[in-house]
Amino acid sequence: MDEMEVNTPPGEADETAEPAADVAVEAAVAETEPETAAETAPPEAAMEEVFAEQLVIAEEPRAEDADRAQIRALIEAAVYITDEPLSLQQIAAALNHPIDKVHAILEELVAEYDKPEHGLAVREIAGGYKMATKPEHHEAIRTFVRNLKPPLRLSLAALETLAVVAYKQPVTAPEILEIRGVQGVGVLKTLLDRRLIAAAGRKNVVGKPILYRTTKEFLIQFGLSDLSELPTLKEFEELGKMALSDEPEAAASATDAETAASVEESAPTEAAASSEEPPPVEEPPPGEES
C-alpha cells in the first residue's frame, strides 16, 4: 500500500511546538536555580560569625547602660544620706570614676528631680551637691513635721525589760524581776504608757500575776514584720565577740596615739637640751694650783 501523507495544518504544528519549548526552558531554569542559590547563600560558619558579632554589638551598650545605672544609683544614695554637700571630687574619689562622668550623671539627677512630680531636688550648694525638699513644699512639710510623734527614747532599764518581755513573752513582773535582779514596776508602767507592751491575761498560779507581751507598736518602732525577725542568741554572741575584739584594737590605737604625742612633746625638750652648750669650766689662776 502506498504510504499516505498526512498534512498537518500550520496552526496546529505551532501549538504543539510551543509547549515543548516551554518545558525545555523551565527545565533549564530549574537546573540553574540550585546553583544560583548555592552561590548566593552564605556558608553556615559565616552566618554564625555574623550573628555572634551582632550579639556582641548588642550586648556592649546593654552592659554599659547597666554600669551607668548602677553608678547613678550610688551617687543618688550618697547625695541623699549626707548632711553636708558633696563635691564632685569627693564623689569621684569615693566611686573611683572620672570627674566628667560623675558630673554628667549629677546633671541628669538635677534635671530628673527638677520635674514637678518629685518633692525633692538635687541642688548645688557651696561647691557641692545636696538633696533637699523643694521650696514650694516647705510650709506643708513643716506642718507635717510638727504633727509627728517625738522619737522614741528609752532608758537602759526600759530596754532591758522590753528585751525580756520580747524574748520570754508572755511573762509576768516577778519573772522579769528574777531575770533582771532589780525591781521594774516603774519601767513596766513606762512601757505600757508607750504602748510597747500590753497585758495578755493572768498566769494561772498563786496570786494570778498579769502576763505581758509586746504589741504592734513594738514591731513598728523596731522595724520588724513579726517576732521571728528578732536577733537570735547566737547573733548576740557574735556581736559581743566583735565588740570585744574591737576593744583591744581601740585601746592599742589609743595607746599608740598617746605614745606618739608624748614622744612629740619630749622631742623639742630633748632638742633644746642638746642644743644648749655646756657651761665653760673656769681654770684656776696659776698661783692657786696645788
C-alpha positions as CSV (number, residue, x, y, z in Angstrom):
1,M,0.0,0.0,0.0
2,D,1.2,3.4,-0.8
3,E,2.1,5.5,2.2
4,M,-0.4,8.2,2.8
5,E,0.9,11.6,3.6
6,V,-0.8,13.4,6.4
7,N,-0.8,17.1,6.1
8,T,-0.9,18.9,9.4
9,P,-2.3,22.4,9.4
10,P,0.3,25.1,10.1
11,G,-1.5,26.4,13.2
12,E,-1.6,23.0,14.9
13,A,2.1,22.5,14.4
14,D,2.9,25.8,16.1
15,E,0.7,24.9,19.1
16,T,2.4,21.6,19.7
17,A,5.8,23.1,19.4
18,E,5.3,25.9,21.9
19,P,4.6,23.6,25.0
20,A,7.7,21.6,24.2
21,A,9.8,24.8,24.2
22,D,8.3,26.0,27.4
23,V,9.1,22.7,29.1
24,A,12.7,22.9,27.9
25,V,13.0,26.4,29.3
26,E,11.6,25.5,32.7
27,A,13.9,22.5,32.9
28,A,16.9,24.7,32.2
29,V,15.8,27.3,34.8
30,A,15.2,24.5,37.4
31,E,18.7,23.2,36.8
32,T,20.3,26.6,37.2
33,E,18.3,27.7,40.3
34,P,20.1,25.4,42.9
35,E,23.5,26.6,41.6
36,T,22.5,30.2,41.9
37,A,21.0,29.7,45.4
38,A,24.2,27.8,46.5
39,E,26.3,30.7,45.2
40,T,24.3,33.5,46.8
41,A,23.6,31.7,50.2
42,P,26.4,32.4,52.7
43,P,28.1,29.4,54.3
44,E,26.8,28.3,57.8
45,A,30.1,29.3,59.5
46,A,29.9,32.8,58.1
47,M,26.3,33.2,59.2
48,E,27.2,32.1,62.8
49,E,30.1,34.6,62.8
50,V,27.9,37.4,61.7
51,F,25.3,36.5,64.3
52,A,27.9,36.4,67.1
53,E,29.2,39.9,66.0
54,Q,25.7,41.3,66.1
55,L,25.1,39.8,69.5
56,V,28.3,41.3,70.9
57,I,27.5,44.7,69.5
58,A,24.0,44.5,71.1
59,E,25.3,43.4,74.5
60,E,28.0,46.0,74.8
61,P,25.6,49.0,75.0
62,R,23.4,47.0,77.4
63,A,26.3,46.3,79.8
64,E,27.4,49.9,79.6
65,D,23.9,51.1,80.4
66,A,23.7,48.8,83.4
67,D,27.0,50.0,84.7
68,R,25.9,53.7,84.3
69,A,22.6,53.0,86.0
70,Q,24.4,51.4,89.0
71,I,26.8,54.4,89.3
72,R,23.8,56.8,89.1
73,A,22.0,54.9,91.9
74,L,25.2,55.1,94.1
75,I,25.6,58.8,93.5
76,E,21.9,59.4,94.3
77,A,22.1,57.4,97.5
78,A,25.3,59.2,98.6
79,V,23.8,62.7,98.0
80,Y,20.7,61.6,99.9
81,I,22.3,60.3,103.1
82,T,24.9,63.0,103.7
83,D,24.1,66.1,105.7
84,E,26.8,68.3,104.1
85,P,27.0,69.0,100.4
86,L,29.2,66.5,98.5
87,S,31.7,67.9,96.0
88,L,32.5,66.4,92.6
89,Q,36.0,65.4,93.8
90,Q,34.6,63.6,96.8
91,I,32.1,61.6,94.8
92,A,34.6,60.8,92.0
93,A,37.3,59.7,94.5
94,A,34.8,57.5,96.5
95,L,33.4,55.8,93.4
96,N,36.8,55.7,91.6
97,H,35.3,57.2,88.4
98,P,36.3,60.2,86.3
99,I,35.0,63.6,87.4
100,D,33.5,64.3,83.9
101,K,31.4,61.1,84.1
102,V,30.2,61.9,87.7
103,H,29.4,65.5,86.7
104,A,27.3,64.3,83.7
105,I,25.3,61.9,86.0
106,L,24.8,64.6,88.6
107,E,23.4,66.9,85.9
108,E,21.0,64.1,84.9
109,L,19.9,63.8,88.6
110,V,19.4,67.5,88.9
111,A,17.2,67.6,85.7
112,E,15.3,64.5,86.8
113,Y,14.5,65.8,90.3
114,D,13.6,69.2,88.9
115,K,10.4,67.7,87.4
116,P,7.2,68.6,89.2
117,E,6.3,65.0,90.2
118,H,9.3,65.0,92.6
119,G,9.1,66.6,96.1
120,L,12.9,66.6,96.5
121,A,15.5,68.5,94.5
122,V,19.2,67.9,94.0
123,R,20.8,71.3,94.4
124,E,24.3,72.7,94.0
125,I,25.2,74.4,97.3
126,A,28.5,75.7,98.5
127,G,30.5,73.9,95.8
128,G,28.8,70.6,96.4
129,Y,25.5,68.7,95.8
130,K,22.8,68.1,98.4
131,M,19.3,66.7,98.3
132,A,16.5,68.8,100.0
133,T,12.8,69.4,99.8
134,K,11.6,71.9,97.2
135,P,10.9,75.4,98.5
136,E,7.2,75.3,97.3
137,H,6.6,72.4,99.7
138,H,8.3,73.9,102.8
139,E,5.1,75.0,104.5
140,A,3.3,71.7,104.0
141,I,6.3,69.7,105.2
142,R,6.7,72.0,108.2
143,T,3.1,71.4,109.3
144,F,3.5,67.7,108.8
145,V,6.7,67.5,110.9
146,R,5.0,69.4,113.7
147,N,2.3,66.8,114.0
148,L,4.8,63.9,114.1
149,K,5.4,62.0,117.3
150,P,8.7,62.7,119.1
151,P,11.3,60.0,118.6
152,L,11.2,57.0,120.9
153,R,13.8,57.3,123.7
154,L,14.1,54.6,126.3
155,S,16.4,54.2,129.3
156,L,18.8,51.2,129.6
157,A,16.5,49.7,132.2
158,A,13.5,50.1,129.9
159,L,15.4,48.5,127.1
160,E,16.4,45.5,129.3
161,T,12.8,45.0,130.4
162,L,11.5,45.3,126.9
163,A,14.0,42.7,125.7
164,V,12.9,40.3,128.5
165,V,9.3,40.7,127.5
166,A,10.1,40.3,123.8
167,Y,12.0,37.1,124.2
168,K,10.1,35.5,127.1
169,Q,6.5,36.6,126.4
170,P,4.1,36.1,127.8
171,V,5.9,36.9,131.0
172,T,5.0,38.2,134.5
173,A,6.5,41.0,136.5
174,P,8.0,38.6,139.1
175,E,9.7,36.6,136.3
176,I,11.2,39.8,134.9
177,L,12.4,40.7,138.4
178,E,14.0,37.3,138.7
179,I,15.9,37.7,135.3
180,R,17.0,41.3,135.8
181,G,17.6,41.2,139.5
182,V,16.0,44.6,140.2
183,Q,12.5,46.0,140.7
184,G,10.9,47.2,137.5
185,V,7.4,48.4,138.3
186,G,8.1,51.9,137.1
187,V,9.7,50.6,133.9
188,L,6.7,48.4,133.1
189,K,4.4,51.4,133.5
190,T,6.6,53.4,131.1
191,L,6.5,50.6,128.5
192,L,2.7,50.3,129.0
193,D,2.3,54.1,128.5
194,R,4.4,54.0,125.3
195,R,2.2,51.1,124.1
196,L,5.2,48.9,123.5
197,I,3.8,46.2,125.8
198,A,0.3,45.2,126.8
199,A,-1.4,42.9,129.3
200,A,-2.1,39.4,128.0
201,G,-4.2,37.9,130.7
202,R,-3.1,36.4,134.0
203,K,-1.0,33.4,134.7
204,N,-2.8,30.5,136.4
205,V,-0.5,30.4,139.5
206,V,-0.8,31.6,143.1
207,G,-1.7,35.3,143.0
208,K,-2.6,35.2,139.3
209,P,0.0,37.8,138.2
210,I,-0.5,39.7,135.0
211,L,1.2,38.5,131.8
212,Y,2.8,40.9,129.5
213,R,3.5,40.7,125.8
214,T,4.8,43.1,123.0
215,T,2.4,45.0,120.8
216,K,2.1,46.0,117.1
217,E,3.7,49.4,118.1
218,F,6.8,47.5,119.3
219,L,7.1,45.9,115.8
220,I,6.7,49.3,114.1
221,Q,9.2,51.1,116.3
222,F,11.9,48.4,115.8
223,G,11.1,47.8,112.1
224,L,10.0,44.1,112.4
225,S,7.4,42.3,110.4
226,D,7.0,39.7,113.2
227,L,8.8,38.4,116.3
228,S,10.6,35.8,114.2
229,E,12.9,38.6,113.0
230,L,14.3,39.3,116.4
231,P,18.0,38.6,116.6
232,T,18.9,35.1,118.0
233,L,21.1,34.4,121.0
234,K,23.8,33.2,118.6
235,E,23.8,36.6,116.8
236,F,24.0,38.4,120.1
237,E,27.1,36.3,121.0
238,E,28.7,37.1,117.7
239,L,28.1,40.8,118.1
240,G,29.6,40.6,121.6
241,K,32.7,38.9,120.3
242,M,33.1,41.5,117.6
243,A,32.7,44.3,120.2
244,L,35.3,42.6,122.5
245,S,37.7,42.1,119.6
246,D,37.4,45.7,118.6
247,E,38.2,46.9,122.2
248,P,41.8,45.8,122.3
249,E,42.4,47.4,118.9
250,A,40.9,50.6,120.0
251,A,42.9,50.5,123.2
252,A,46.1,49.8,121.3
253,S,45.5,52.6,118.9
254,A,44.8,54.9,121.8
255,T,48.0,53.8,123.5
256,D,49.9,54.4,120.3
257,A,48.4,57.8,119.9
258,E,49.4,58.7,123.5
259,T,52.9,57.4,123.0
260,A,53.3,59.4,119.8
261,A,52.0,62.5,121.5
262,S,54.4,62.1,124.4
263,V,57.3,61.5,122.0
264,E,56.4,64.6,120.1
265,E,56.2,66.6,123.4
266,S,59.5,65.3,124.6
267,A,61.3,65.8,121.3
268,P,61.5,69.6,121.5
269,T,62.7,69.4,125.1
270,E,65.5,67.0,124.2
271,A,66.5,69.0,121.2
272,A,66.6,72.2,123.3
273,A,68.7,70.4,125.9
274,S,71.1,69.0,123.3
275,S,71.4,72.4,121.7
276,E,72.5,74.1,124.9
277,E,76.2,74.4,125.3
278,P,77.8,73.2,128.5
279,P,78.9,76.0,130.9
280,P,82.6,76.9,130.5
281,V,84.9,75.5,133.1
282,E,86.9,78.2,134.9
283,E,90.5,77.4,135.2
284,P,92.1,78.4,138.5
285,P,94.9,81.1,138.4
286,P,98.4,79.7,138.1
287,G,99.3,80.6,141.7
288,E,96.4,78.6,143.2
289,E,97.3,75.3,141.5
290,S,98.3,72.7,144.1
